[in-house]
C-alpha cells in the first residue's frame, strides 16, 4: 500500500492555509465597490406589520437603498421552499405556509426579516437600520410544541392548529396486539432539547450582479452550493440557473445549519441588482442564534413491550416535533424519514409503530443539525432500553445483547422501512466493555463514594442511516430532488490530476481523503491530485455534503470516474502496446499486457491521450471522465458508546471520567480524519446532554442568544475520548465498503451520558443535565427518602 | 476620523479610522489580514485572538485606537522567515483543526498560554491546556486533538 493511500492517516492538504490564516471564507472576500447589508429584524415573535417608514433611514449617510417585503412581492419573487413533501396519515399533503425572503405584512418569529438596508459601510447600514420605523400589531405567540395545537394562535392562514402534518409509520395493529400480550411494558416521556448548531463561522453572503454580463454570483456559507443555485433560480426566481454562479469557498463548519437556503443570501443577491453594487452581509453571533435553523425540539412518549425475559416485542412512539415558524429546506423529512425509520435501533423488535405531529410555532425554523432525526431516535430508543433493563433487573449490556439483530440476519428488514445491509453488533459491545473496563466499575464506584461523589455508567448502542440517499426511494417518500453525486477526474499533459466533486468540505478534509482515494485508484502521486469543490461554475452539478454522504456517495462517484479513466486508458495502452484490449491489466498506475513485461505508465497513456500522434483511430482525445453515482441503499454505521461520570452531590456538577466510543464504519480511508469526526460529534452530543439548550420564553424571545447564555462545550468541559474504530462490516453496496462517520458521535453520545447521569443520581432528568437540575433532582430524592 | 499607528507583524502602519473601529475590523478590513476571524463579537469564542505587545487580546471587543503605538502580531506574522511556528506545525501534525475557523485564534492563544507557563514554571499537561483554552471555542474537534497539539507544540517551542 502506498504511504498516502487508502487506509493511511495522511496529514491534511487543507491545513497549511488554515494554520497560516490564509483560508478564504466568505467574509474574507472583498469585491470592488462592495456595499453592506444590515437586516431589520422583528423584535416580536408574532405580529402584523402595520407600516414601515423608511424615510429617515433613506436620508442617512451612505444609504444606497432600503427594501421590504413589498418590493419582494412587487418583483414577483417566489418564497423559500421545503423540498420534501410529507403526507399525513389521511394522505393529505403537509401544510406549508408561505416563506417570503422578506416578511410580508406579518412576522412569525423573533429575528424574522422585515427589511434590509444597504449602505456604503457596515456601520452606516447598521445605523440606518435602527432608523427604520416599523409599526407592529403584536399578536399572541405559540412557542411550546406541546401546547401549540390548542393555543388558539394561527401562525399561518388556513393551517388549523398549526399542524403541518400528522404522519405515521409501522404496523399499528401488530404493535397494539403485541402490547396486549406483553408481560411487561416500560414507558418513558422524553424531551429532546432544542439546540443551535453554532458553526464557528457565522453565516455570510456576498451577492454580485454583473450588469454587463447580466449574470449573478453569490458567495455564501453553504454546504451545498448547487442546491442553493437550484432553489434561488427555480423557486425564488432571482436569476436563471445558467446565469447564476454560487461559490461556497472555505466554510467554517456547518453541522447541517448551512445546508438550507436562507433569506439573507437571496436578499443580498437580489439587492445587488437593485443598487448595482456587490452586497455583503455577515451575521453577528446573536443574528446567527436568532436566524440559523435550529435542531431537535421533540416531545415524545415511548413504550416498549417485553416478554418475561426482557425480549422486545413491540415499540410504540408518539412524537410532537417543532418546525418553527416556517418550513426550512429539508425540515419536513427530519422528524419522519430520518427519525422514525431509525427506531428499530440495533434490535430485532418485531413490531414498531410511530406517529409524529409536526407543528408550527413562533420560533426560528428547525431543520437538520448533526445527526438530524437520528440522534432523536437514538436518544429515545437507548433511554427506553436502559429503563427496560432497570425494570427487568437486567444488566444494560445484557438486555442489549439479548435483543441485538444477530449477525446472520443481515440483510435485515426492519419494521420501519429500512433494510440494514450489514452489521455485527456484539463485537462493538464487547470491545466497548473491554475498553471501558466495565468489570472494574463497581470498584470505581466505591472509590467515588468514599470521596463523597456519585458515580454512574451509561450505555448507548446506536444505528445510523446515512450516505444519503437512494433517489428512487426518497422520491417515493416525497423528496423533491435526487441525492446522487457527481465526480470528474481530469488529467493535464503533465499527468497532474484535478478532481471535481459536487460534495462540499467545511472541515471534513475531502481535499485529503478524495486525493488519497484517487491516488490509490489510479496509481498517481497523492501530491499530484488536487480536489476542487464548492463552485458551481467549476463543478457542473452536485448535491453537497450532509447526512454523512460525501464518501459513501461522492467517493463512490469518484471511483466510477476513475474506472472510466482506466477503461479508456486500456484502449490507448492496447494500441500503443499492440495488444488486445482484453489483455491489458491495470495495476499501481501501470497498464500492462497480461503475462508480459510490456507496460505503459498512466502518465504515458495520459500524454498519448492529449498528444494523440499515435492513437487508436476513432477514439476521442483527452483524459477527462465524469461519473454520477446513485446509491442503492443507505449505509448503516453502528457502535456502542459507554460514558462513565461522577456527580458532586453538593454542587450538582457532572464530570465525565471516561467516554468510550466503539464504531463500525466499514472500511476507512483516513483513520485520523475519521477519529476526528467522532471526537467532534461526541463533543456536540455531550454538549446536548450536559450543557446546551436553546430557550424561548413564553412570549417567544430567545433568551439564550449569545455565548453568555447558550453554553457551548469548552475544552475544560470535556475529557479526552477513548475512540476505537473496529475492523467492522464493510458496506455491501458500494465498492469502497465505506459507511458515513460524520454524525455518529452526535447520534450515539447523548443517551450514554444521560443514562450515566440517571445511574449516578438514581433518577432520570431531562437534557441538559445542568448542575442546577442535577442538584434539584438529588434534593428531591433525598427529601423523598427522608420522608420514608 | 482618528489617526492610529501600530506595528503589525513587524511593519509600521498608520491609518485614519473611525474611532469606533474594532481592532479586528482594523486588521481585517484596513490591513487585509483576514486570518483573524470574528466568531461571536462578545469576547467569548476566541477566534479573533491576536498578540498585543506579546499578550493575547480578543480583537473583536477592543477598539483599534486603544492600541496606538502598540506592536500587534496576527496569525500571518506568527511564523518567521517563511517557516511555520512550532505550534502551527503541531496543530497540523496532530489534526488539531477541521474547518479552520477557530484555528488561528486557537493557535495564537496556545502560543501565549505555553509562553506564560514556561515563564512561570508551570507544567504543561492536559489539565493546564484545557483550563487555559477555556476562552477559545471549537465546534469541530471536540478539543481532543487540540489538547494533543498544544502539548506537542509546547515541547517543540
Interface residues (C-beta under 8 A of the other chain):
Chain A: X11 X12 X14 X15 X16 X17 X18 X19 X20 X21 X22 X23 X24 X25 X27 X28 X30 X123 X198 X199 X200 X201 X202 X250 X251 X252 X253 X255 X284 X285 X286 X506 X507 X508 X509 X672 X673 X675 X676 X679 X680 X681 X682 X683 X684 X706 X707 X708 X712 X713 X714 X715 X716 X718 X720 X721 X745
Chain B: X18 X20 X28 X29 X33 X34 X35 X36 X37 X38 X39 X40 X41 X42 X44 X45 X47 X74 X75 X76 X79 X84 X88 X89 X91 X92 X93 X95 X97 X98 X99 X100 X101 X102 X103 X104 X107 X126 X129 X130 X131 X133 X134 X136 X137 X138 X139 X140 X141 X142 X143 X144 X145 X146 X147
